[in-house]
Amino acid sequence: MLDFNHLRPALILLAWLTAHAAAPNPAANDTFTFTDPSPDAVLCRGKGVEVKRREVERAISQFKANALARNQTVPENRLPEVEAMLLDRLVVTDLLLQRASPADREKGREVATRFLAETKEQAGSDAAFQRQLLAMSFTEAELESQILDRAICEEVVEREVRSQAKVTDDQVRRYFEENADRLKRPEMARASHILLATIDPLSKENLSPQEKSAKRELIEKIRQRAVAGEDFTELVKTYSEDPGARDNNGTYTFARGQMVPEFEAAAFSMEPNQISDIVTTRFGYHVIKLLQIIPAEPIEFDKVQADIRTSLERQQVQEKLLPPFLEKLKAEAKLEYLNGATAPPAHQG
């Protein structure tokens, strides 16, 4: 799965844009009537900014493909909001790239290069990576370009906005004390599994009943071999269709709420070294071997204070500092919305 959120622990700019676009927009139904059908029709123009209809439509296509790859769809009544969000994202990207220093571009390139290398490695092979690109409606050049632009924009935000965030020691301590229960390390399960998928990895469509039946027969035989004492790791390597199995031998450590309900319920109900019955999820048929239950335990302040400070700084940037900064850039650019496009509502608060 291609996920831009791996560019940073939390993308400040992308998080703000998404939250901003999700706010109720009373004018949403009037957005993007496309008075000029030409793909070269300009929807927004300003100093250093020119976004054409084809760019927004390409972004919409990729957004829908991304949602489909996650087994989600974009409701038709939300398309105007999505269109407005994507146009705004393109505009903001242009504005921030104009402010990028040589150092911002160099740091952004380093982050983007590392992200691309990790993404290709996680895919397992070039063929698998190309399948992911196809499923997400990206060419490799488009992916590289978007990753680089976003990484550079994040460096600009980091330098010009995040540097202004002020979080005191008292705020960090108070947050820890008020959220002590939530900050506990939860009970975790460490389990290995074998997956036979019932969804086509490329089309994301369910397999035919005949194909599912064949998978079911095979997973039953695999389970019998595991129960009989065959090496579970070797069975994972031989049969599992989990994309992560290549790197982790199908082993995951997770808290409640992180896996699909059927998988989680089975894992937390087992004893260590127990082999599950066949577990059916929307992904396919699983055989699970529980390795360990890790009890919940409190986390010491010293171990989390840096993360808390970072989280509070990002929250301050997203809610207080970034919105007026971006509105200022837009005002300075003297943006003009054309051909049926309209400006997003100004951020409130």
C-alpha positions as CSV (number, residue, x, y, z in Angstrom):
1,M,0.0,0.0,0.0
2,L,1.4,3.4,-0.9
3,D,1.0,5.6,2.1
4,F,2.3,9.2,2.2
5,N,2.0,9.2,6.0
6,H,5.3,7.4,6.2
7,L,7.1,10.5,5.1
8,R,6.9,11.7,8.7
9,P,5.4,10.2,11.9
10,A,2.6,12.7,11.2
11,L,2.4,14.9,8.1
12,I,1.5,18.3,9.5
13,L,0.5,19.9,6.2
14,L,-1.5,16.9,4.9
15,A,-3.3,16.4,8.2
16,W,-4.3,20.0,8.3
17,L,-5.5,20.0,4.7
18,T,-7.6,16.8,5.2
19,A,-9.2,18.1,8.4
20,H,-9.9,21.5,6.9
21,A,-11.6,19.9,3.9
22,A,-13.6,17.7,6.0
23,A,-15.3,20.6,7.7
24,P,-18.9,21.3,6.7
25,N,-19.0,23.4,3.6
26,P,-22.4,24.9,2.9
27,A,-21.4,25.8,-0.6
28,A,-20.1,22.3,-1.5
29,N,-23.0,21.4,-3.8
30,D,-22.2,24.5,-5.9
31,T,-18.5,23.7,-6.3
32,F,-17.0,22.6,-9.6
33,T,-19.7,23.0,-12.1
34,F,-16.9,23.1,-14.8
35,T,-18.2,25.9,-17.0
36,D,-15.3,25.2,-19.4
37,P,-15.0,21.5,-20.3
38,S,-11.5,21.7,-21.6
39,P,-8.8,19.8,-19.6
40,D,-6.7,22.9,-19.9
41,A,-9.3,25.1,-18.3
42,V,-7.7,27.0,-15.4
43,L,-9.5,26.6,-12.1
44,C,-7.2,28.7,-10.0
45,R,-4.6,31.3,-10.9
46,G,-2.4,33.6,-8.8
47,K,1.2,34.6,-8.3
48,G,3.2,31.5,-9.1
49,V,0.0,29.4,-9.2
50,E,-1.9,27.9,-12.1
51,V,-4.0,24.8,-11.5
52,K,-5.8,23.3,-14.5
53,R,-8.9,21.1,-14.6
54,R,-6.8,18.1,-15.8
55,E,-4.7,18.2,-12.7
56,V,-7.7,18.2,-10.4
57,E,-9.4,15.4,-12.3
58,R,-6.1,13.3,-12.2
59,A,-5.9,13.9,-8.4
60,I,-9.6,12.8,-8.1
61,S,-8.9,9.6,-10.0
62,Q,-5.9,8.8,-7.7
63,F,-7.9,9.6,-4.6
64,K,-10.7,7.2,-5.7
65,A,-8.2,4.5,-6.5
66,N,-6.5,5.0,-3.1
67,A,-9.9,4.6,-1.4
68,L,-10.7,1.5,-3.4
69,A,-7.3,-0.1,-2.6
70,R,-8.4,0.3,1.1
71,N,-11.8,-1.3,0.4
72,Q,-13.5,2.0,0.6
73,T,-15.5,4.2,-1.8
74,V,-16.1,7.9,-2.1
75,P,-19.8,8.7,-1.9
76,E,-21.1,10.8,-4.8
77,N,-22.4,13.4,-2.4
78,R,-18.9,13.9,-1.0
79,L,-17.2,14.4,-4.4
80,P,-17.6,18.2,-4.3
81,E,-15.8,18.3,-0.9
82,V,-13.1,16.0,-2.3
83,E,-12.7,18.2,-5.4
84,A,-12.4,21.3,-3.2
85,M,-9.8,19.6,-0.9
86,L,-7.7,18.4,-3.9
87,L,-7.7,21.8,-5.6
88,D,-6.7,23.4,-2.3
89,R,-4.0,20.9,-1.8
90,L,-2.6,21.6,-5.3
91,V,-2.7,25.4,-4.7
92,V,-1.0,25.1,-1.3
93,T,1.6,22.8,-2.7
94,D,2.5,25.5,-5.4
95,L,2.6,28.2,-2.8
96,L,4.9,26.3,-0.4
97,L,7.2,25.1,-3.2
98,Q,7.8,28.8,-4.0
99,R,9.0,29.4,-0.5
100,A,11.4,26.4,-0.4
101,S,15.0,27.2,0.2
102,P,17.8,25.1,-1.3
103,A,18.2,23.4,2.2
104,D,14.5,22.6,2.2
105,R,14.8,21.0,-1.2
106,E,17.8,19.0,-0.2
107,K,16.2,17.7,3.0
108,G,13.0,17.0,1.1
109,R,14.9,15.0,-1.5
110,E,16.6,12.9,1.1
111,V,13.3,12.1,2.8
112,A,11.6,11.3,-0.5
113,T,14.5,9.1,-1.7
114,R,14.4,7.1,1.6
115,F,10.6,6.8,1.4
116,L,10.7,5.5,-2.1
117,A,13.4,2.9,-1.3
118,E,11.5,1.7,1.7
119,T,8.3,1.5,-0.3
120,K,9.9,-0.6,-3.0
121,E,11.5,-2.9,-0.4
122,Q,8.2,-3.4,1.4
123,A,6.6,-4.4,-1.9
124,G,9.0,-7.3,-2.1
125,S,9.7,-7.1,-5.8
126,D,9.6,-4.6,-8.7
127,A,6.6,-6.5,-10.2
128,A,4.7,-6.2,-6.9
129,F,5.6,-2.5,-6.7
130,Q,4.3,-1.9,-10.2
131,R,1.0,-3.7,-9.3
132,Q,0.6,-1.4,-6.3
133,L,1.2,1.6,-8.6
134,L,-1.4,0.4,-11.0
135,A,-4.0,-0.3,-8.3
136,M,-3.4,3.3,-7.0
137,S,-3.6,4.8,-10.5
138,F,-0.1,6.2,-10.3
139,T,2.8,6.1,-12.7
140,E,6.2,5.7,-11.1
141,A,7.1,9.2,-12.3
142,E,3.9,10.7,-10.7
143,L,4.6,9.0,-7.4
144,E,8.2,10.2,-7.3
145,S,7.1,13.7,-8.2
146,Q,4.3,13.9,-5.6
147,I,6.4,12.4,-2.8
148,L,9.2,14.9,-3.5
149,D,6.8,17.9,-3.6
150,R,5.1,16.9,-0.3
151,A,8.5,16.2,1.4
152,I,9.7,19.6,0.4
153,C,6.5,21.3,1.5
154,E,6.8,19.6,4.9
155,E,10.3,21.0,5.3
156,V,9.0,24.5,4.6
157,V,6.3,24.0,7.2
158,E,8.8,22.6,9.6
159,R,11.2,25.6,9.1
160,E,8.7,28.5,8.9
161,V,5.8,27.3,11.1
162,R,6.8,24.4,13.4
163,S,9.8,26.4,14.7
164,Q,7.3,28.9,16.2
165,A,5.5,26.3,18.3
166,K,6.0,26.7,22.0
167,V,5.1,23.9,24.4
168,T,6.2,24.2,28.0
169,D,7.4,21.5,30.4
170,D,4.2,22.1,32.5
171,Q,2.0,21.4,29.4
172,V,3.8,18.2,28.7
173,R,3.6,17.0,32.3
174,R,-0.1,18.0,32.6
175,Y,-0.9,16.1,29.4
176,F,0.8,13.0,30.8
177,E,-1.0,13.2,34.1
178,E,-4.4,13.8,32.4
179,N,-3.9,10.9,30.0
180,A,-2.0,8.4,32.1
181,D,-4.6,5.6,31.6
182,R,-4.6,6.1,27.8
183,L,-0.8,6.3,27.7
184,K,-0.4,2.9,29.3
185,R,1.1,0.2,27.0
186,P,-2.0,-1.9,26.4
187,E,-2.2,-5.7,26.5
188,M,-0.6,-7.0,23.3
189,A,-0.7,-10.3,21.4
190,R,2.2,-11.6,19.3
191,A,0.9,-14.0,16.8
192,S,2.0,-15.6,13.5
193,H,-0.5,-16.4,10.7
194,I,-0.9,-18.0,7.3
195,L,-3.3,-16.2,4.9
196,L,-4.9,-17.5,1.8
197,A,-6.5,-14.4,0.2
198,T,-10.0,-14.4,-1.2
199,I,-9.5,-10.9,-2.8
200,D,-7.7,-10.4,-6.1
201,P,-4.6,-8.3,-5.2
202,L,-4.9,-6.2,-8.4
203,S,-8.6,-5.7,-9.0
204,K,-9.6,-5.8,-5.3
205,E,-12.6,-7.9,-6.3
206,N,-13.7,-11.0,-4.5
207,L,-12.6,-14.3,-6.0
208,S,-15.2,-16.6,-7.6
209,P,-17.0,-19.2,-5.4
210,Q,-14.9,-21.9,-7.1
211,E,-11.6,-20.2,-6.3
212,K,-12.7,-19.6,-2.7
213,S,-13.6,-23.2,-2.3
214,A,-10.2,-24.3,-3.5
215,K,-8.5,-21.9,-1.1
216,R,-10.7,-23.2,1.7
217,E,-9.7,-26.8,1.0
218,L,-6.0,-25.8,0.9
219,I,-6.1,-23.9,4.2
220,E,-7.7,-26.9,5.9
221,K,-4.9,-29.1,4.8
222,I,-2.3,-26.5,5.9
223,R,-3.9,-26.3,9.3
224,Q,-3.9,-30.1,9.7
225,R,-0.1,-30.0,9.0
226,A,0.4,-27.2,11.5
227,V,-1.6,-29.1,14.2
228,A,0.4,-32.2,13.5
229,G,3.6,-30.4,14.4
230,E,5.1,-29.1,11.2
231,D,7.2,-26.0,11.5
232,F,4.8,-23.1,11.4
233,T,7.3,-20.6,10.1
234,E,8.1,-22.9,7.1
235,L,4.4,-23.2,6.4
236,V,4.1,-19.4,6.4
237,K,7.0,-19.0,4.0
238,T,5.6,-21.7,1.7
239,Y,1.9,-20.8,1.6
240,S,1.0,-17.4,3.1
241,E,-0.2,-14.7,0.8
242,D,0.1,-12.0,3.3
243,P,2.4,-9.3,1.7
244,G,4.2,-8.8,5.0
245,A,5.1,-12.5,5.3
246,R,8.4,-12.0,3.3
247,D,9.8,-9.6,5.9
248,N,8.3,-10.8,9.2
249,N,7.4,-14.5,8.7
250,G,3.7,-13.5,9.2
251,T,4.3,-12.4,12.8
252,Y,2.7,-9.3,14.2
253,T,2.5,-7.8,17.7
254,F,-0.7,-5.8,18.2
255,A,-3.2,-4.4,20.7
256,R,-6.9,-4.7,20.6
257,G,-8.5,-2.6,17.9
258,Q,-5.6,-2.9,15.5
259,M,-6.6,-6.0,13.6
260,V,-9.9,-7.0,12.0
261,P,-12.3,-8.2,14.7
262,E,-12.4,-11.9,13.7
263,F,-8.6,-12.1,13.7
264,E,-8.3,-10.2,17.0
265,A,-11.0,-12.2,18.8
266,A,-9.3,-15.5,17.8
267,A,-5.8,-14.3,18.9
268,F,-6.7,-13.0,22.3
269,S,-8.8,-16.1,23.1
270,M,-5.9,-18.5,22.6
271,E,-3.2,-19.9,24.7
272,P,0.5,-19.5,23.7
273,N,1.6,-22.0,21.0
274,Q,-2.1,-22.9,20.3
275,I,-3.1,-23.2,16.6
276,S,-6.5,-21.6,15.8
277,D,-9.4,-23.0,13.8
278,I,-9.7,-21.5,10.4
279,V,-10.6,-17.8,10.8
280,T,-12.4,-16.0,8.0
281,T,-12.0,-12.3,7.5
282,R,-12.7,-9.9,4.6
283,F,-9.1,-10.6,3.5
284,G,-9.4,-14.4,3.3
285,Y,-8.8,-17.5,5.4
286,H,-6.3,-17.5,8.2
287,V,-4.6,-20.0,10.5
288,I,-3.2,-18.3,13.5
289,K,-0.5,-19.4,16.0
290,L,-0.4,-17.4,19.2
291,L,3.1,-16.9,20.4
292,Q,2.7,-14.6,23.4
293,I,0.3,-12.4,25.4
294,I,2.1,-9.3,26.7
295,P,0.4,-7.8,29.7
296,A,-0.5,-4.2,29.9
297,E,1.8,-1.9,31.9
298,P,2.2,1.8,32.7
299,I,4.7,3.8,30.7
300,E,7.2,6.1,32.5
301,F,7.1,9.8,31.9
302,D,10.7,10.0,30.8
303,K,10.0,7.5,28.0
304,V,7.2,9.4,26.5
305,Q,7.8,13.1,27.2
306,A,9.6,13.7,23.9
307,D,6.7,12.1,22.0
308,I,4.1,14.1,24.0
309,R,6.0,17.4,23.3
310,T,6.1,16.6,19.6
311,S,2.4,15.7,19.5
312,L,1.5,18.9,21.3
313,E,3.7,21.0,18.9
314,R,2.0,19.4,15.9
315,Q,-1.4,20.0,17.4
316,Q,-0.5,23.7,18.0
317,V,0.8,24.0,14.4
318,Q,-2.3,22.4,12.8
319,E,-4.9,24.3,14.9
320,K,-3.2,27.7,15.6
321,L,-0.2,28.4,13.4
322,L,-0.6,26.8,10.0
323,P,-4.1,28.1,9.1
324,P,-3.2,31.8,9.3
325,F,0.2,31.1,7.6
326,L,-1.5,29.5,4.6
327,E,-4.3,32.1,4.4
328,K,-1.5,34.8,4.3
329,L,0.2,33.0,1.4
330,K,-3.1,32.8,-0.4
331,A,-3.8,36.4,0.1
332,E,-0.4,37.4,-1.1
333,A,-0.8,35.3,-4.2
334,K,-4.1,37.1,-5.1
335,L,-5.7,33.9,-6.1
336,E,-8.5,33.9,-8.6
337,Y,-10.9,31.0,-9.0
338,L,-12.3,30.4,-12.4
339,N,-14.5,28.2,-14.6
340,G,-16.8,27.0,-11.8
341,A,-14.2,26.5,-9.1
342,T,-14.6,28.3,-5.8
343,A,-12.3,29.1,-2.9
344,P,-12.6,26.8,0.1
345,P,-14.1,28.5,3.2
346,A,-11.5,30.4,5.3
347,H,-10.4,28.4,8.4
348,Q,-12.3,29.4,11.5
349,G,-10.4,29.5,14.8
